[in-house]
Amino acid sequence: MRLSFLAVLIFQFFSSQNCASEQNEDKGQSWLNIEYVECLKNSLPCECEKNTETYYSLVLDTNDDSKNFGIALSNFEEMEPQFYPIKKIGSNEYAVLKSREDASSWAKVIIKDWDLQFIEGNVLSKFTKSNKSTGYDLNHYYEDNVDLLNRAFTARGYPKLEEIVKESTLKCVCNKWMSRQNVLYVYGAPKSWIIEMKNDSVQIFRITNTDRDPDDSVRTEKVASYKWR
């Protein structure tokens, strides 16, 4: 398996920095597409991002005094979230504007307690609040992924990811800078694993050569394999 270890380290560093700064804002709400949540019962994050028809993650800040006032949308095709301004048009309803220069609306958001509806034309996407974040956190779903995957593992009678890799404070993401690999890593530490679906089994590989030069290929060893489908 040839992966760039430098990409792993850079990704983890910026993820940590971005997540910490956004959590310090402590404003807004983080949401996951219900279609994405359901997909993770049987598949891994990269596949679920690809199979979610619209946006798999939505982060909303409705406080117009905040610098983050607006909406951030994440889909499979884009490397980074897309940011748009919003405008309140009713009780718990917001229009999504094309830009700050172009105030025309192209979508609408309706919030109902723990549910959110994102409406673009005739397409309705339903979202549920993140279980792992109560504020404006662009990376909220990294921890949600671990939580949802743990549910999928235990539903099949398997141990949780923390027990499998013998680490805590785990995050999991479809790393788009590594050819969309499912990367499991320890927050704030250079410990990473690759999770793959092979022959209807989930396989976990630990990156072993963390002391290699950045340009060298990454060596891995299989940690576990679980029959999945």
Beta strands, then each sheet from edge to edge (+ up, - down):
strand 1: 29-33
strand 2: 57-61
strand 3: 70-74
strand 4: 82-84
strand 5: 86-90
strand 6: 93-97
strand 7: 105-112
strand 8: 115-120
strand 9: 123-129
strand 10: 170-175
strand 11: 181-186
strand 12: 192-198
strand 13: 201-207
strand 14: 220-227
sheet 1: 4+ 3- 2+ 1- 9+ 8- 7+ 6- 5+
sheet 2: 10+ 11- 12+ 13- 14+
end
